[in-house]
Amino acid sequence: MNRRELTEGWTVRAAGGPVPTEVEDLDIPATVPGVVHTDLLAAGLIPDPLVSDHEAELFWIGRARWVYTTTFDWSPDGSEHSALVCDGLDTVAAVHVNGVLLGSVSNQLRVYRFDLNDVLQPGTNTIRIEFESALDVAEAEARRLGPRPKIYPHPFAMIRKSACNFGWDWGPSVVTAGIWRAIAIESWSGTRIAAVRVSAGSDRTATISVDLDGPGDFTATIAGHTATGRGEVDISVPEAELWWPRSHGNQPLYGLVVETETDRTELRVGFRDVAIDSSDGAFAISVNGEPIYVRGANWIPDDPFPSRMTPARYAARIADAVDANMNLLRVWGGGIYESDSFYQQCDELGVMVWQDFLFACAAYPEEQPLWDEVAAETTDAINRIASHPSLVVWNGANENIWEHADLDWSSELDGKTWGEGYYLRLLPELVEQLDSGRPYVPNSPFSWDTSHAPNDPADALVHIWDVWNEKDYTHYASYQPRFVSEFGFQGPPAWSTLTRAIDDDPLRADGPVLMVHQKADDGQRKLADGLRPHFPEPRDFQDWHWATQLNQARAIRFAIRHFRSLAPYNQGAIVWQLNDCWPAVSWAAVDSSGIRKPLWFALRSAFADRIAIIDGDEVVVVNDASQPLATQLNIGDELVTVAVPARSSLRMPAPGGELLVHGPDIQSDLRLIAEPVDEPLSWPAYSATAHPTDQGYDVTIIADHLTVDLCLFPDRLDPAATVHDGMITLRQGERFTFHVRSDAELDAAALTTIPVLRSANDLFR
Ligand code: BMA
């Protein structure tokens, strides 16, 4: 097999629609893989769609038609076959080579192969791919099939394209078109390896199933052990070590080579069992027979133009999860199937992957051609992803079964299809056929017992959204959930991120440009309502920014502590959301510049292996480590010796009133006597000094009074600067040093004062 990537010489040209005169008749250099937006941006023809209020003025791009063209030289190399292979076309397109129409396509999520045997000619060949407006096509489908319930304006469920590309409650509407994944010419003789799927368990046997395009057998080899056959073979590797999630062990991976006489492919295999215990309403993921408490985050496409993603960007974002003590990422159904690099890195790092099939927040028609498109894209996705040991669960859809039940879709649907056939029949059948043994759940949230409401916290998966939307965050404590697969609370991005994108003058919490980057329904009001029971009204925009970031972190820390205190009844908490795709007020822990918000530091401590949690009149000591915990815990004024076995927790009585529980090797917890807004924190509260170091600066704080949730924001002085910790609480007399990394010369005085150094206390200055 010879594969030649077609990355060179591409241009893109507008072919109709509402195209401004300065873009008409231009052959614009195009990056492939890429999309029109990024080509127009690179050519200087549009401003950055993610900055200021450009989103609306650039909406025409998604209404226009576009043609991508390139030429390439070809000479016969003796191969029996050749094909044009498109790993991703976004979305509705006609593909021509040398004037011959190879096919018309309409699914961003599929891989397309077109036979080139009678099409290629010696010398120069031309490829021309004509894209329609995906939005126009989706609207036409909505007219043809009749509208269905959905929670955002555009008919994203009418076309097989990443749903959030039409706009979401954290992301812009930038309807893209283009060759968003690799495009290549493959030539081969004999038998081609079309797909390889591996399932390898704790019995140290790998079942390797191979789809061959052509006659004959294949040979598979792992660590010197070989098997030959057709269809499926087993290879036993008795010496193999098991693969574990990072919270539970190592991640040994073994090279697998699959060969035919004329083709060869390689991938890496990890041996592990995965199962979900559903008894008595549990949703308990176990790996190699060990139950795993899931500390996870929901993952959205990290860029509205995912073709810009690189292995390094995936690495940075996955490190955000790993460094925050997480062991699972859920690839959410309104996004995309991520690139191979994402799953490979999760394999290597022991980050379990929960993969949604790509359905979210709408009724999805089951009529043709959509049904067949879903079957085809799902087959492609399973073939590509299923061999990764990190993949622990397939999920049918995000929220659709819940919304069907709770938002009373039935009357609006009036008998029309809504996607149930996908979640309950097509998808589980394909999983059974192609990836049998991997857990499948039809929906998140979901109740195993269908006489329960889908979002019943006592049965399997729950999404907790009434807190952000309607209730104070202390309401998290009223939940006794088995497994929370979504819960979140908003906050603004880092100051440097916000001020580079938002040009309201002056900056205001209700500024028109800021509102473009706040997509949540009534989001600014919910932020204000969420703050009011805890902190005073912010005096200005600077204080609004800090107070709402702080409240976001405190809300989610509160929730996670509560959920973890319920383990093992509760078996997981997957926070909404790890990442952002543009500068936004959102639920993210890491903003679109990669800056870790106060929430990120709160997640790291709340997800630590060992944490002390004050739960009413008890202290819960959680030890989710592989070693027993034996330590001395300060519970208020008392020093208590505690011994907690591995992977378990201990409850002890707690005194009333203000209480700080802390000790070596364990995350502390503080209960104030009342909410700060009712019982103001002391101010001034500390003294601070800054000193240059080899890598930047050290900022040392000495508390004169109890100082709550100290954070340092060096990005305000240098957007590239980072700090090693945040959300730090100090007792009177205690000291703490922040380590700042920066290549710039920073103002040492600024590092020790508001707004760079902040605490909950200073909201009472
Ligand atoms: C849930 C998610 C997303 C959404 C989030 C915040 O519905 O599945 O659709 O972004 O809540 O509203």
Residues whose N, C-alpha, C, O or C-beta is under 5 A from the ligand:
A	BS01	BMA	D169 N398
